[in-house]
Amino acid sequence: MEKISMNRKYALCVALLAAQGFSSTYINAAENIKPAGPIGGTDIRQAILPPPGVYGVGIGVGLGFPEYWTEDEDLDAKGGSRIFGVGGAIVYDMEVFGGNIASTAFASYERTCFGFKGGKKMCSEGQGDIYSDVLMWSRNFPLGYERSQSAPWIPYGLNVLVGLGVTLPTGKYDSSKMVNVSANVYDFAPNVALTYIVPSIFGDQFGDATEFSARVFYNKYTENHDTDYQTGDLVSMDFAVSQRFGQWQVGLAGTGFVQIEDDDINGFTPPNNGNRAKSLSLGPVVSYDFMWDDNPWNFTFKGLAGIDGENTASARGVVLKLGRKFW
């Protein structure tokens, strides 16, 4: 918390909201709360790694913050966040315990503004924190399913991924400001993902496959030594249910988190239930795979709107991703 003596409304509500898109953009008291994950979050195919090679992606995120959820009421808010990010992934040309391994890194430039209706809006702009999947391991278990003749690239069965994610406090931060594009803490986030793909449950005329996908992160934060603020541990999840139609994939995506420990401010526990935060957002996701100049590309659109939460902001907006294989 920046200043314990500040106005109660701001002490409970003002903070950063910028970060890595929907899966990690929330307001939590006077500190940032940023669940780990790639910029824009994850949704479909979360436990599936592509073939060995080097991949890159560009991401654009546009958010609005119409409300701030508290324990007792919803407060009218204003502001938004614009995030432009790039990411890279290396899928190593080796097999470990029957699966593939990979590493990723994501960086961003962000501008975030937040305020309450009728009050002043505060802004921060600059480099965001870097996120990396230090190492991920993924394996497909066919479970007796055979490859589709019309879409042989779809990995039917259960796909499992285990990884370690880390957020590094590399972004712009000023402890005198109530809005920052950096959390100024490390976040160590072991995670596991499951993607279960079966032949279309609606029949062949309604697609090649039905996919259920989810990824769970356990977020362990270090203390913000500039403010003596320790954010409690948090469990976050990205998920999606979708249909695959050849090169297209369409479905419902969501992201949410629950804070399972109280925050601590230099030995003091905030009175609003320890400032524990939670949130749930839902929206459509559409993805398209295509070839261009003999290279595989992917374009993904995702829209999410806040459904419910506590001690955090409601975010509405879109995520756009364009990725390709380089070699």
C-alpha positions in Angstrom: 0.0 0.0 0.0 1.4 3.4 -1.0 0.0 5.5 1.9 -2.1 4.1 4.7 -3.5 7.5 5.5 -4.9 8.2 2.0 -8.6 8.6 1.4 -10.4 5.3 2.2 -12.0 4.9 -1.3 -8.6 5.2 -2.9 -6.9 3.1 -0.2 -9.3 0.3 -1.0 -9.4 0.7 -4.8 -6.7 2.7 -6.5 -3.8 0.8 -8.0 -2.4 -0.5 -11.1 -4.5 -2.2 -13.6 -2.0 -2.5 -16.4 -0.3 -5.7 -17.2 -0.4 -8.7 -19.4 -3.9 -8.5 -20.9 -7.0 -10.0 -19.4 -5.3 -12.8 -17.5 -3.2 -10.4 -15.5 -4.8 -7.0 -15.4 -6.6 -6.1 -12.2 -6.8 -3.4 -9.5 -6.1 -4.6 -6.0 -6.1 -1.9 -3.3 -3.0 0.3 -3.7 -0.9 -2.5 -5.2 -0.9 -4.3 -8.5 -2.2 -7.8 -8.7 -0.9 -9.5 -11.8 -1.6 -13.2 -12.2 1.2 -14.8 -14.3 0.8 -15.7 -17.9 1.6 -14.6 -21.4 0.4 -11.2 -22.6 -3.3 -11.5 -23.4 -3.6 -14.7 -21.4 -4.0 -18.3 -22.7 -7.2 -19.9 -23.8 -7.4 -22.6 -26.5 -4.8 -25.4 -27.0 -3.2 -24.5 -23.6 -1.5 -27.9 -23.1 -0.3 -28.3 -26.7 3.1 -27.2 -28.0 3.7 -26.7 -31.8 6.3 -28.7 -33.7 10.0 -27.9 -32.9 11.1 -24.5 -34.1 11.3 -20.8 -33.3 8.0 -18.8 -33.1 7.0 -15.2 -32.7 3.8 -13.3 -31.9 2.5 -9.8 -31.7 -0.2 -8.9 -29.3 -2.6 -5.9 -28.9 -4.8 -5.5 -25.9 -7.5 -2.8 -25.4 -9.3 -2.6 -22.1 -11.9 -0.4 -20.4 -12.6 -0.2 -16.6 -16.2 0.7 -16.1 -16.5 -0.5 -12.5 -14.6 -1.4 -9.4 -15.9 -4.3 -7.3 -15.8 -4.1 -3.5 -17.3 -6.4 -0.8 -20.3 -4.1 -0.4 -21.0 -2.3 -3.7 -19.8 -1.7 -7.3 -18.2 1.7 -7.8 -18.4 3.6 -11.1 -14.9 3.9 -12.6 -13.2 5.2 -15.7 -10.0 4.6 -17.6 -8.5 2.0 -19.7 -5.3 0.2 -20.8 -3.6 -0.2 -24.1 -0.9 -2.8 -24.4 1.3 -3.6 -27.3 3.4 -6.8 -26.8 5.7 -9.2 -28.5 6.6 -12.7 -27.6 8.9 -15.5 -28.7 9.0 -19.2 -28.1 11.5 -22.0 -28.7 10.2 -25.5 -29.0 13.3 -27.6 -28.6 14.1 -30.4 -31.1 14.3 -33.1 -28.4 12.0 -35.5 -26.6 11.8 -35.8 -22.8 9.8 -38.6 -21.1 7.8 -38.9 -24.3 6.9 -35.2 -24.6 8.3 -31.9 -26.0 9.8 -29.0 -24.1 9.7 -25.3 -24.8 10.6 -21.8 -23.4 8.9 -18.4 -24.0 9.4 -14.7 -23.2 7.0 -11.8 -23.5 7.7 -8.0 -23.3 5.3 -5.1 -23.6 4.8 -1.3 -23.8 1.7 -0.1 -21.9 -0.4 2.9 -21.1 -2.9 2.6 -18.2 -5.2 5.1 -16.7 -7.7 4.7 -13.8 -10.0 6.8 -11.7 -13.4 7.0 -10.2 -16.3 8.7 -11.9 -16.3 12.4 -10.9 -12.7 12.2 -9.8 -9.3 12.6 -11.3 -7.9 9.9 -13.6 -4.3 8.8 -13.0 -2.1 7.4 -15.7 1.2 5.5 -16.2 3.0 4.7 -19.4 6.1 2.7 -20.2 7.7 -0.7 -20.4 5.7 -3.5 -18.7 7.1 -6.4 -16.7 8.6 -9.3 -18.6 7.0 -12.7 -18.4 8.7 -16.0 -19.2 7.6 -19.6 -19.3 11.1 -20.7 -18.2 10.4 -24.3 -19.1 7.3 -26.2 -20.2 6.8 -29.9 -20.9 3.9 -31.2 -22.9 2.8 -34.7 -23.9 -0.2 -36.1 -25.8 -2.0 -39.2 -24.6 -4.2 -40.5 -27.5 -6.5 -42.5 -25.2 -7.4 -44.8 -28.1 -8.5 -42.0 -30.4 -7.4 -42.1 -34.1 -6.3 -39.1 -36.1 -9.0 -37.4 -38.1 -8.7 -38.0 -41.9 -10.1 -34.5 -42.6 -7.9 -32.8 -39.9 -4.9 -35.1 -39.1 -3.1 -32.3 -37.3 -5.5 -32.3 -34.4 -4.1 -34.2 -31.4 -7.1 -36.1 -30.1 -7.0 -37.4 -26.6 -5.6 -35.8 -23.4 -2.8 -33.3 -23.7 -0.9 -32.5 -20.5 1.5 -29.5 -19.9 3.6 -28.7 -16.8 5.6 -25.5 -16.5 7.2 -22.8 -14.5 6.3 -19.2 -15.2 8.1 -16.2 -13.8 7.2 -12.5 -14.0 10.2 -10.1 -13.7 9.9 -6.6 -12.3 11.5 -4.9 -15.4 8.8 -2.4 -16.1 8.4 1.3 -15.2 7.5 1.8 -11.5 7.2 4.9 -9.2 6.2 4.2 -5.6 4.8 7.8 -5.3 2.2 7.0 -8.0 -1.0 5.1 -7.5 -1.0 3.7 -11.0 2.0 1.9 -12.5 2.6 -0.4 -15.4 4.9 -2.6 -13.3 4.0 -4.6 -10.1 7.6 -4.1 -8.8 7.7 -7.7 -7.5 8.7 -11.1 -8.8 5.9 -13.7 -9.3 6.9 -17.4 -9.4 4.1 -19.4 -10.9 4.3 -23.2 -11.3 1.4 -24.2 -13.6 -0.3 -27.2 -15.2 -2.6 -27.3 -18.2 -5.0 -29.9 -19.6 -6.4 -29.9 -23.1 -8.9 -32.7 -23.9 -9.9 -33.1 -27.6 -12.5 -35.5 -28.9 -14.3 -35.9 -32.2 -17.1 -33.3 -32.4 -19.7 -34.0 -29.8 -22.2 -32.4 -32.2 -21.5 -34.7 -35.1 -19.2 -34.4 -38.1 -21.4 -31.7 -39.7 -20.6 -29.3 -36.9 -16.8 -29.6 -36.9 -13.8 -31.9 -36.6 -13.4 -31.8 -32.9 -14.6 -30.4 -29.5 -11.9 -29.1 -27.3 -11.8 -28.5 -23.5 -8.8 -26.6 -22.3 -7.6 -25.1 -19.0 -4.4 -23.8 -17.4 -4.0 -23.2 -13.6 -1.2 -21.0 -12.1 -0.2 -20.8 -8.5 1.2 -17.3 -8.0 3.8 -16.7 -5.3 4.7 -13.0 -5.0 7.8 -11.4 -3.4 7.4 -8.4 -1.2 7.4 -4.9 -2.8 10.3 -3.4 -0.8 9.5 0.1 -1.9 6.1 0.0 -0.1 6.5 -2.9 2.4 3.5 -4.5 0.7 3.2 -8.3 0.5 0.5 -9.6 -1.8 -1.0 -12.9 -0.7 -0.8 -16.1 -2.8 -3.2 -16.4 -5.6 -4.6 -19.1 -7.9 -5.5 -18.1 -11.4 -7.0 -20.1 -14.3 -7.6 -19.5 -18.0 -10.0 -21.8 -19.7 -11.9 -22.4 -23.0 -14.5 -24.7 -24.6 -14.4 -24.6 -28.4 -15.2 -26.3 -31.7 -12.6 -26.9 -34.4 -13.6 -26.6 -38.0 -10.5 -27.4 -40.1 -8.4 -24.2 -39.9 -11.0 -22.4 -37.7 -11.6 -22.7 -33.9 -14.5 -21.0 -32.2 -15.7 -21.0 -28.6 -16.1 -19.5 -25.2 -13.1 -18.4 -23.2 -12.7 -17.3 -19.6 -10.2 -16.2 -17.0 -10.4 -15.9 -13.3 -8.5 -15.9 -10.1 -9.0 -16.3 -6.3 -6.6 -14.9 -3.7 -6.1 -17.4 -1.0 -4.0 -15.4 1.5 -4.4 -12.0 3.1 -2.2 -9.1 2.0 0.3 -7.7 4.5 1.4 -4.1 4.9 4.4 -4.0 7.1 2.8 -6.4 9.5 -0.7 -4.9 9.2 -3.6 -6.9 7.6 -6.1 -4.7 5.6 -9.5 -4.7 7.3 -11.4 -5.5 4.0 -11.1 -9.3 4.4 -7.3 -9.0 4.1 -7.8 -7.2 0.7 -8.3 -10.7 -0.8 -9.3 -10.3 -4.5 -11.2 -12.5 -6.9 -12.5 -12.1 -10.4 -14.2 -13.9 -13.3 -14.4 -12.8 -17.0 -16.0 -14.5 -20.0 -16.2 -13.9 -23.7 -15.8 -15.3 -27.3 -12.6 -16.6 -28.8 -12.0 -17.1 -32.6 -8.8 -18.5 -34.0 -7.6 -19.1 -37.6 -4.6 -21.0 -38.9 -3.2 -20.3 -42.3 -0.2 -20.6 -44.5 1.6 -17.5 -46.0 4.8 -17.6 -47.9 5.2 -21.2 -47.0 5.1 -20.4 -43.3 2.4 -21.3 -40.8 0.5 -18.4 -39.2 -2.2 -17.9 -36.7 -4.6 -15.1 -35.9 -6.7 -15.1 -32.7 -9.4 -12.7 -31.5 -10.7 -12.8 -27.9 -13.2 -10.6 -26.2 -13.8 -10.7 -22.4 -16.1 -8.9 -20.0 -16.0 -8.9 -16.2 -18.8 -11.0 -14.7 -18.1 -10.8 -11.0 -15.3 -10.0 -8.5 -14.2 -8.5 -5.3 -11.5 -5.9 -4.4 -10.6 -5.6 -8.1 -11.7 -3.8 -11.2 -14.1 -5.0 -13.9 -12.3 -5.1 -17.3 -13.9 -5.2 -20.7 -12.1 -5.3 -24.0 -10.4 -7.4 -26.7 -7.1 -9.2 -27.3 -5.6 -9.6 -30.8 -2.7 -12.0 -31.6 -0.9 -12.6 -34.8 1.8 -15.3 -34.7 4.0 -17.2 -37.1 6.8 -19.8 -37.2 10.2 -18.3 -38.2 12.2 -21.5 -38.6 
